[in-house]
Amino acid sequence: MTAEEFAQATADAVDRRREEVNLVLRVVAGQEGTVLEQTAAIMALPVLYAHWEGFVKETVSQYIEYIEMQRLHPRTTHPTIFSFAMRKRLKALIDSGSIERMTNFASWIVGTAVEPLRFADKKVVTGGNLSYNNLKELCDSLKIDVVHIESDRKKIDALVNRRNNIAHTGRPPRLDKNDVADDASLVIGLIEKFEVILRECVDANRFRSSDPA
């Protein structure tokens, strides 16, 4: 995968999410003035949030795939990225502590010193919800700088809280089409900003070591 192909893949993902968000807005608008107006607005919020979290998972997975396809030598890989690639094996080692597992881990380390970097576990974990802190923790583990989205921290956490209130407590707030439109605008804005962040990471090769051995 080239940088251009990655950029196209993320751009396509943005377009798909934008279309889906617009469909949500159409459904809510279609229920205006009916007995289902409030229900439609409430149902829209978890869907909008899901598009934000889903976009992050989708594009970060693509970013991991992109890094792996660069066939980086471990010495030229940023240590943070290398530690992310090791996480599955490290967890198994910590959980067991057996001599056999430690030996297998040591053998794997020796092997990775001469082979291109590979990710044994490409799973993107958001900690149950994509609060700003969870987003930053995920991105920090992959050298993805989220400084451009930091100003939206309170809005991201508020979106998560409203979604959790609906999904987990069964006590939905009063919402109308204007609230849904505001959340839709926020989600699209976050998606567009995150696309730019990932493309900047690729262009700047932030997954590479700044001081290769």
C-alpha positions in Angstrom: 0.0 0.0 0.0 1.4 3.4 -1.0 0.8 6.7 0.8 -1.5 7.7 -2.1 -3.5 4.4 -1.7 -3.8 5.0 2.0 -5.0 8.6 1.4 -7.6 7.3 -1.0 -8.8 4.6 1.4 -9.3 7.1 4.2 -11.0 9.6 1.8 -13.4 6.9 0.7 -14.1 6.0 4.4 -14.9 9.7 5.1 -17.4 9.8 2.1 -19.1 6.6 3.3 -19.6 7.9 6.8 -20.8 11.3 5.5 -23.4 9.6 3.4 -24.6 7.5 6.4 -24.8 10.6 8.7 -26.8 12.4 6.1 -29.2 9.5 6.0 -29.7 9.7 9.8 -30.5 13.4 9.4 -33.1 12.6 6.7 -34.8 9.9 8.9 -35.0 12.4 11.8 -36.3 15.2 9.6 -38.9 12.8 8.2 -40.4 12.2 11.6 -40.7 15.9 12.5 -44.2 16.8 13.8 -45.1 13.1 14.4 -45.3 11.1 17.6 -42.0 9.5 16.6 -40.1 12.8 16.4 -38.5 12.5 19.9 -37.8 8.7 19.5 -36.1 9.3 16.1 -33.9 12.0 17.6 -33.0 9.8 20.6 -32.2 6.8 18.3 -30.0 8.9 16.1 -27.5 9.8 18.8 -26.0 6.3 19.3 -25.9 5.8 15.6 -24.0 9.1 15.1 -21.6 8.2 17.9 -21.1 4.7 16.3 -20.0 6.3 13.0 -17.3 8.4 14.9 -15.9 5.4 16.8 -16.3 3.1 13.8 -14.4 5.5 11.6 -11.5 5.7 14.1 -11.3 1.9 14.3 -11.5 1.5 10.6 -8.9 4.0 9.7 -6.5 3.2 12.5 -6.7 -0.4 11.3 -5.8 0.8 7.8 -2.9 2.8 9.3 -1.6 -0.3 11.0 -1.8 -2.3 7.8 0.0 0.6 6.0 2.8 0.5 8.5 3.2 -3.3 8.2 3.2 -3.1 4.4 6.2 -0.8 4.5 8.3 -3.8 5.6 10.2 -1.8 8.2 13.3 -3.1 9.8 12.9 -3.1 13.6 15.9 -0.7 13.9 14.2 1.8 11.7 10.8 1.5 13.5 9.9 4.0 16.2 10.1 2.2 19.6 6.4 3.1 20.3 5.3 1.3 17.2 7.5 -1.7 17.9 6.0 -2.0 21.4 2.5 -1.9 19.9 3.5 -4.8 17.6 4.8 -6.7 20.7 1.7 -6.2 22.9 0.0 -9.6 22.2 3.1 -11.6 22.9 3.9 -9.5 26.0 0.5 -10.0 27.4 0.8 -13.8 27.0 4.2 -13.7 28.6 3.0 -11.7 31.6 -0.1 -13.8 32.1 1.8 -17.1 32.2 5.3 -16.4 33.3 6.3 -19.9 32.2 9.9 -20.7 31.1 8.5 -22.1 27.8 6.7 -18.9 27.0 9.7 -16.8 28.0 11.9 -18.9 25.7 9.4 -18.5 22.8 9.3 -14.8 23.4 13.1 -14.6 23.4 13.2 -16.6 20.1 10.6 -14.2 18.6 12.7 -11.2 19.6 15.8 -12.6 18.0 13.8 -13.4 14.8 12.2 -9.9 14.6 15.7 -8.4 14.7 16.2 -9.5 11.1 12.7 -9.7 9.7 10.3 -6.9 8.6 8.0 -5.6 11.3 4.7 -7.5 11.6 1.8 -7.0 14.0 0.6 -10.2 15.6 -2.4 -8.3 16.9 -4.0 -5.6 14.8 -7.1 -5.2 17.0 -8.0 -1.6 17.7 -9.2 -1.2 21.3 -11.2 1.9 22.4 -11.7 0.9 26.0 -15.5 0.5 25.7 -16.1 4.1 24.5 -14.1 6.6 22.6 -13.7 9.3 25.2 -10.9 11.8 24.4 -8.6 10.1 26.9 -9.2 6.7 25.3 -8.7 8.2 21.8 -5.4 9.8 22.9 -4.2 6.6 24.6 -4.9 4.6 21.4 -3.2 7.2 19.2 -0.2 7.7 21.5 0.4 3.9 21.2 0.8 4.3 17.5 2.6 7.7 17.3 -0.6 9.5 16.0 -0.6 13.1 17.2 -4.1 14.2 18.1 -3.2 17.8 18.9 -5.5 19.1 16.1 -8.5 17.5 17.8 -7.6 18.4 21.4 -9.8 21.6 21.2 -12.8 19.2 20.7 -12.1 17.3 23.9 -15.1 18.5 25.8 -17.4 18.0 22.9 -16.1 14.4 22.3 -16.7 13.5 26.0 -20.1 15.1 26.0 -21.1 13.1 23.0 -19.9 9.9 24.7 -21.8 10.8 27.9 -25.1 11.4 26.0 -24.7 8.2 24.1 -24.0 6.3 27.3 -27.0 7.8 28.9 -29.2 6.5 26.2 -27.5 3.1 25.7 -26.9 2.2 29.4 -29.4 4.0 31.6 -32.6 4.0 29.6 -33.1 7.6 30.6 -32.7 9.5 27.3 -32.6 13.3 27.3 -35.1 15.5 25.5 -33.7 15.9 21.9 -35.0 17.4 18.7 -33.8 17.7 15.1 -31.6 20.6 16.0 -29.7 18.6 18.6 -29.2 15.8 16.1 -28.0 18.3 13.5 -25.4 19.6 16.0 -24.2 16.2 16.8 -24.1 15.2 13.1 -22.0 18.3 12.4 -19.6 17.4 15.3 -19.2 13.8 14.1 -18.5 14.8 10.5 -16.0 17.5 11.7 -14.2 15.0 13.9 -14.0 12.4 11.1 -12.6 15.0 8.7 -10.0 16.2 11.3 -9.0 12.6 12.1 -8.5 11.8 8.4 -6.1 14.8 8.1 -4.2 13.6 11.2 -3.7 10.1 9.8 -2.6 11.5 6.4 -0.1 13.8 8.2 1.3 10.7 10.1 1.9 8.9 6.8 3.4 11.9 5.1 5.7 12.6 8.0 6.7 8.9 8.5 6.0 9.2 12.2 6.2 5.4 12.6 9.9 5.5 11.7 12.7 5.9 14.3 14.1 9.4 14.3 17.5 8.0 15.3 17.9 4.6 13.6 20.7 2.4 15.0 
